[in-house]
């Protein structure tokens, strides 16, 4: 009896699936006319990659290039040319949509066919933006859901790159906003940048101003004038900073040099500074980690630790500059 019941249940489930599939096919066939953008196809096999778009533009006609796609990698290349060229690869049934309004080029992509069964099927989806080597002042705004964004040096450009589940890599920039939900982000040097990675690491070079936030990844930064850096469960490493605010919930903060001001906090990690030369009152706090400063300028250090030792060398109580250092369960060592 039990076996018959299981068979009956499976028959009912299969019947429901068959009815749903038949209804979908009837609906698709009814709407599969000449005016419909989406066409129905039953099967798809093998490699379906083709060049689906290629067009050149005069640089003086464009101030901004915007790409908005779901699953394509986007790559910017510098070439020996006086034109801007867009080349797109993808499935032959995909269609690139292009529009220009007030010197803003918008590139997007849509799939014009639905496949019920796709076996051993693949397609390389990529959009390539070729820009002239000598002159490239356009603003770039690129959004992709599950693709990577790769760019060379764009020293004079403003950029906005966003990928939901892909990495972002670019060379030198002017000003930029980089965001990835589940991919790593790396950028060389530039003027100003905002970086956000939800579950990936961040690596940046030298900047005048930087804002970087990672939920569950490490952050590595070169030398900066001013910065705000935050990670929930990763390590923060900074080569040098004039003014720096850094917060790590469960990671270490490691900074080589601080020149003017700092506000450093960590919940469950240590804080290490090689050289401190502040000119403004500053603050360092580690709840369950130690604080170590290998050298400092002639300042006054007010230190407090609930359950750790305190060792401060050459503490100038008459200094106008004060550094406040606190730990809950870690030692404080300042040379």
Secondary structure, 3 states (H helix, E strand, C coil): CHHHHHHHHHHHHHHHHHHHHHHHHHHHHHCCCCCCCCEEEEEEEEECEEEEEEEEEEHHHCCEEEEEECCCEEEEEEECCCEEEEEEEEECCEEEEEEEECCEEEEEEEECEEEEEEEEEECCCEEEEEEECCCCCCEEEEEECCCCEEECCEEEEEEEEEECCCCEEECCEEEEEEEECCCCEEECCEEEEEEEECCCCEEECCEEEEEEEECCCCEEEEEEEEEEEEECCCCEEEEEEEEEEEEECCCCEEEEEEEEEEEEEECCCCEEEEEECCCCCEEEEECCCCEEEEEECCCEEEEEECCCCEEECCCCCCCCCEEEEEECCCCEEEC
